[in-house]
């Protein structure tokens, strides 16, 4: 029965209005904290998300990595929470916790049994304005952040490609560096600089709190007021100066990477920003290009021509700009030049011929299935509500965004391919050191 249900979902036309909408309460405390509450009694659990509107875009070019550094420092000590206790408190309560940093945001989240909601709110309220920024915590997290950078960037095959890509595509803008930041900047920063960054951005008027789960709305409102209402509104957030200079022509670089086992090519173009109508069309086009073994790139590069061991593409739509990436890892004994040519040939074919009706249906089905599954889990709903409120000012997109995808036509897919897949691009070729 379950199998036939999902087959019907995948191959039947769906619309946002065909689903029960997610009802939520959306309000703002006097100190500026935006709060979104959604009752879901399907299980006795609760998810909390505190979404700060501060990411790597808010850093100075000579002090990168601060937002990511605070992602880690927030797990140290507060005025009333001893050092290294947050993880222990949550685990002992039967919950889980995590955080992440992007170009546009820093996000902290908990999942707990529903009756432990006060614990999550207490911890988040402590971290919001009572964080202890001292030499012990700062020095501990300096080491943690540097090790993370070594593992994910410095010592990983092709580890620096994203930094190189954003550095070229968005030179002169706050997107020219990635959230991981520079180890040198973190090393040389003084505690006073970290404190200034914290006091500027980690304020109630620069955050969205989303709570989803087995909650009583009025009781939860009281808890939120108790833990967060005591803080005054923070200073006005400095305006972000974002001007996107023109990018013309092709920038090409070859990197000899001793950690790479196979040659690889990374191609990047500027793309639409998040929320733009072109972003929805490009998102669907990327699914046609790279989602699964029936995608254009897999069938052409891996199955048919066998020039690639892996092929992928994705859209990096940010609040103020966007990027599109296509990636190919060469199959053993295959030429990286031929792989690049074949990859670009597939993109040119879409620009010239458009997509087939079958591909278009697949792209719509993928979007519809993701829309359904994204409305089920408490944490996923909390993350989505907080992001839509912070980034677009409209948490109700959780109910209506599918309509934006459903308005996309096959002609839109061909149009965005022609608009964005141009010769104005960055091409990075990674070769194993033995290929010198």
C-alpha positions in Angstrom: 0.0 0.0 0.0 2.7 2.4 1.0 4.7 1.7 -2.3 1.6 2.4 -4.5 0.9 5.6 -2.5 4.3 7.0 -3.3 4.2 6.0 -6.9 0.9 7.9 -7.2 2.5 10.9 -5.5 5.4 10.9 -7.9 3.4 10.6 -11.1 0.3 12.6 -10.4 0.1 16.4 -10.8 0.2 18.1 -7.4 -0.2 21.6 -6.1 0.4 23.4 -2.8 -3.3 23.8 -2.3 -3.7 19.9 -2.5 -2.0 19.6 0.9 -3.1 20.6 4.4 -1.4 23.9 5.1 1.0 24.3 8.0 -0.7 26.6 10.5 1.7 28.6 12.7 1.8 31.6 15.0 4.1 34.4 13.9 4.8 37.4 16.2 7.6 39.7 17.3 8.7 40.5 20.9 9.2 44.1 21.9 13.0 43.6 21.7 12.7 42.6 18.0 13.0 38.8 18.2 10.7 37.2 15.6 9.1 34.0 16.9 7.3 31.3 15.0 5.4 28.6 16.7 3.9 25.5 15.0 2.0 22.8 16.9 2.6 19.3 15.6 1.2 16.5 17.9 2.3 13.6 15.7 5.0 12.7 18.2 5.9 13.9 21.7 9.0 15.8 20.5 9.9 19.4 19.8 12.5 21.1 17.6 13.9 24.6 18.2 15.8 26.7 15.7 17.5 30.0 16.4 18.5 31.6 13.1 20.8 34.5 13.4 20.9 36.8 10.3 24.7 36.9 10.4 27.0 34.9 8.1 30.4 35.3 6.4 28.9 38.1 4.3 28.9 40.3 7.5 32.7 39.9 8.1 35.5 42.2 7.2 37.8 41.0 4.4 40.7 41.0 6.9 38.7 39.2 9.6 37.0 36.3 7.9 35.7 33.2 9.6 34.1 35.1 12.6 30.5 33.8 12.1 31.8 30.2 11.8 34.0 30.7 14.8 30.9 31.7 16.9 29.1 28.6 15.6 31.7 26.8 17.7 32.1 29.3 20.6 28.4 29.1 21.4 29.0 25.6 22.7 31.5 26.8 25.3 30.3 28.6 28.5 27.8 31.2 29.4 27.2 33.2 32.6 25.1 30.4 34.0 26.2 27.3 32.0 29.6 25.7 32.9 32.1 25.1 30.1 31.5 21.9 28.0 28.0 21.3 29.6 25.6 22.1 26.8 26.2 18.8 24.9 25.9 16.9 28.2 22.6 18.6 29.2 21.0 17.9 25.9 22.2 14.3 25.7 21.1 13.6 29.2 17.6 14.9 28.3 17.5 12.5 25.4 17.9 15.1 22.7 20.3 16.1 19.9 21.9 19.4 18.9 23.9 20.9 16.1 24.6 24.2 14.3 25.8 25.4 10.9 27.1 28.6 9.2 26.4 29.8 5.7 27.2 33.0 3.8 24.0 34.5 5.0 23.2 32.9 8.4 24.3 31.1 11.5 21.8 28.5 12.8 21.5 26.6 16.0 19.0 23.8 16.5 17.9 21.3 19.2 15.6 18.3 19.1 14.2 17.1 22.4 11.3 15.3 24.1 8.5 17.9 24.2 8.6 18.3 28.0 12.3 19.4 27.8 11.5 22.6 25.7 12.4 24.9 28.7 15.9 23.4 28.6 16.4 24.3 25.0 15.0 27.8 25.4 17.2 28.4 28.5 20.3 27.4 26.7 19.5 29.5 23.6 18.7 32.5 25.7 21.9 32.2 27.6 23.9 31.9 24.4 22.1 34.9 22.9 23.3 37.5 25.4 25.2 35.7 28.2 28.0 34.0 26.3 31.3 34.0 28.0 34.0 35.2 25.6 37.2 34.5 27.5 40.7 33.3 26.7 40.0 29.6 27.6 37.0 29.3 25.3 38.5 31.4 22.5 41.8 29.5 22.5 40.1 26.1 22.6 37.9 27.0 19.6 40.7 28.5 17.6 42.3 25.1 17.6 39.0 23.3 16.8 38.3 25.7 13.8 41.8 25.3 12.4 41.6 21.5 12.6 38.2 21.6 10.8 39.7 23.7 8.1 42.6 21.3 7.7 40.3 18.3 7.4 37.7 19.8 5.1 39.9 22.1 2.9 43.6 21.9 3.3 44.0 18.1 3.5 41.1 17.1 1.3 41.2 16.3 -2.4 40.1 19.3 -4.4 39.7 21.0 -1.0 40.2 24.6 -2.1 37.9 24.7 -5.1 35.0 26.5 -3.5 37.2 29.2 -2.0 38.9 29.7 -5.4 35.5 29.8 -7.2 33.8 32.3 -4.9 37.0 34.4 -4.8 36.9 34.8 -8.6 33.1 34.9 -9.2 32.4 37.4 -6.4 35.7 39.4 -6.1 35.1 42.7 -4.4 31.9 41.6 -2.6 31.2 40.0 0.8 30.7 36.7 -1.0 34.4 36.6 -2.0 35.3 34.3 0.9 33.6 31.2 2.3 32.3 30.7 5.8 35.2 28.6 6.9 37.3 31.8 6.8 41.1 32.2 7.1 43.1 30.5 9.9 45.4 33.5 9.9 42.5 35.9 10.6 41.2 33.8 13.5 44.7 33.4 14.9 45.4 37.1 14.9 42.0 38.3 16.1 41.8 39.7 19.7 39.2 38.8 22.2 37.9 42.3 22.0 37.2 41.9 18.3 35.2 38.7 18.9 33.2 40.5 21.7 32.4 43.4 19.3 31.2 40.9 16.6 29.0 39.1 19.2 27.5 42.3 20.6 26.7 43.6 17.2 25.0 40.6 15.6 23.9 38.1 18.3 21.0 40.2 19.4 17.2 39.5 19.6 16.5 41.9 16.8 18.8 40.0 14.4 17.3 36.6 15.0 14.3 34.3 14.3 13.2 31.7 16.8 11.2 28.8 15.4 9.6 26.1 17.6 7.8 23.2 16.1 6.4 20.1 17.8 4.1 18.9 20.5 3.6 22.2 22.2 0.8 24.3 23.8 1.0 27.6 22.0 0.1 29.9 24.9 2.4 28.1 27.3 5.2 28.3 24.7 4.6 32.0 24.3 5.0 32.4 28.0 8.2 30.4 28.0 9.6 32.5 25.2 8.8 35.7 27.0 10.3 34.4 30.2 13.6 33.5 28.6 14.1 36.0 25.8 11.8 39.0 26.8 14.3 40.1 29.5 16.8 41.3 26.9 16.6 44.8 25.5 16.8 45.4 21.7 20.3 45.5 20.5 22.0 48.2 18.4 20.9 48.7 14.8 22.5 46.1 12.6 25.1 47.7 10.2 23.7 47.8 6.7 25.3 45.3 4.3 27.0 47.0 1.3 26.6 44.6 -1.5 27.5 45.7 -5.1 28.0 43.1 -7.7 30.7 44.2 -10.2 30.6 42.9 -13.8 32.2 39.6 -14.5 33.4 39.2 -18.1 35.2 36.4 -19.9 36.6 33.1 -18.8 39.0 32.8 -15.9 40.9 29.5 -16.0 43.4 27.9 -13.6 45.1 24.6 -13.3 45.9 23.3 -9.8 48.3 20.4 -9.2 46.9 18.6 -6.2 48.9 15.9 -4.4 45.8 14.6 -2.6 43.7 14.1 -5.8 43.6 10.6 -7.2 41.8 11.6 -10.5 41.7 14.8 -12.5 38.6 16.9 -12.1 37.1 20.0 -13.6 35.0 22.6 -11.7 33.1 25.2 -13.8 31.2 28.1 -12.2 28.9 30.8 -13.5 27.1 33.5 -11.7 23.4 32.6 -11.2 20.2 34.0 -9.8 19.8 35.0 -6.2 17.4 33.2 -3.8 13.8 34.0 -4.3 14.2 35.2 -7.9 11.9 33.6 -10.4 14.9 32.5 -12.4 16.2 30.6 -9.3 13.2 28.3 -9.4 13.6 27.6 -13.0 17.4 27.0 -12.6 16.8 24.7 -9.6 14.5 22.5 -11.8 17.0 22.6 -14.6 19.8 21.4 -12.3 17.6 18.5 -11.3 17.4 17.5 -15.0 21.1 17.9 -15.4 22.3 16.1 -12.3 19.6 14.4 -10.2 20.2 10.7 -10.2 21.3 8.2 -12.8 18.7 9.3 -15.3 20.1 12.8 -15.4 21.7 14.3 -18.4 25.2 14.5 -17.1 25.2 11.0 -15.6 23.8 9.4 -18.8 26.1 11.2 -21.1 29.4 11.5 -19.1 29.3 8.3 -17.0 27.1 5.8 -19.0 27.4 6.7 -22.7 30.8 8.3 -23.2 32.4 7.0 -20.0 34.6 10.0 -19.6 33.6 10.6 -16.0 33.6 8.7 -12.8 31.4 11.3 -11.2 29.3 14.2 -12.6 27.2 16.7 -10.8 25.8 20.2 -10.8 24.1 22.4 -8.3 22.7 25.9 -7.7 24.2 28.0 -4.8 21.4 30.7 -4.5 22.3 33.2 -1.8 20.4 36.2 -0.5 22.2 38.8 -2.7 23.6 36.7 -5.5 23.9 33.2 -6.8 26.3 30.7 -8.4 25.9 27.6 -10.5 28.5 24.9 -10.5 29.1 21.9 -12.8 31.7 19.3 -11.7 33.2 16.3 -13.4 35.7 13.8 -12.0 37.5 12.0 -14.9 37.2 8.3 -15.3 40.6 6.4 -15.0 42.7 6.9 -18.2 40.3 9.5 -19.5 41.3 13.0 -20.7 40.2 15.9 -18.5 40.0 18.0 -21.7 37.5 15.6 -23.3 35.5 15.5 -20.0 35.2 19.3 -20.0 34.2 19.4 -23.6 31.5 16.7 -23.1 30.2 18.4 -20.0 29.8 21.8 -21.8 28.4 20.0 -24.8 25.5 18.7 -22.7 24.8 22.2 -21.4 24.9 23.6 -24.9 22.4 21.0 -26.1 19.9 22.2 -23.5 20.5 25.7 -24.6 19.9 24.7 -28.2 17.1 22.1 -27.9 15.6 22.7 -24.5 14.4 19.7 -22.4 12.1 16.8 -23.2 8.6 16.5 -21.8 9.8 13.5 -19.8 12.6 15.5 -18.3 10.2 18.3 -17.4 7.8 15.9 -15.7 10.7 14.4 -13.8 11.7 17.9 -12.5 8.2 18.7 -11.4 7.8 15.4 -9.7 11.1 15.9 -7.8 9.9 19.3 -6.5 6.5 17.9 -5.5 8.0 15.0 -3.6 10.4 17.3 -1.8 7.5 19.6 -0.9 5.6 16.7 0.7 8.5 15.3 2.6 9.6 18.7 3.8 6.3 19.2 5.6 6.7 16.1 7.8 9.7 16.3 10.2 9.6 18.8 13.0 13.2 19.9 12.6 12.9 20.3 8.9 9.8 22.5 9.3 11.5 24.6 12.0 14.5 25.2 9.8 12.4 26.1 6.9 10.1 28.4 8.7 13.0 30.2 10.3 14.9 30.6 7.0 11.9 31.8 5.1 11.2 34.4 7.8 14.8 35.5 8.0 15.6 35.5 4.3 12.4 36.5 2.7 10.3 37.9 5.5 7.6 35.4 4.6 7.4 32.1 6.6 4.2 31.2 4.7 6.4 30.2 1.8 6.4 26.8 3.5 2.9 26.5 2.2 3.1 28.3 -1.1 6.6 28.0 -2.5 5.7 24.9 -4.6 3.4 27.2 -6.6 6.5 29.1 -7.8 8.0 25.9 -9.1 4.8 24.9 -10.7 4.7 28.2 -12.7 8.0 27.3 -14.4 7.6 26.2 -18.0 9.9 24.2 -20.3 10.6 27.4 -22.1 11.8 29.0 -18.8 14.3 26.2 -18.5 15.8 26.8 -21.9 15.7 30.6 -21.3 17.7 30.4 -18.0 20.1 28.0 -19.5 20.8 30.5 -22.3 21.0 33.4 -19.8 23.3 32.0 -17.2 25.4 29.3 -19.0 27.6 31.7 -20.9 31.3 32.0 -21.6 31.6 34.3 -18.6 32.8 31.6 -16.2 35.5 30.2 -14.0 37.1 26.9 -14.9 39.3 25.2 -12.4 41.2 22.0 -13.5 42.6 19.9 -10.7 45.4 17.4 -11.7 47.1 14.8 -9.5 50.6 15.9 -8.8 51.9 13.0 -10.9 50.3 14.7 -14.0 52.9 17.5 -14.0 
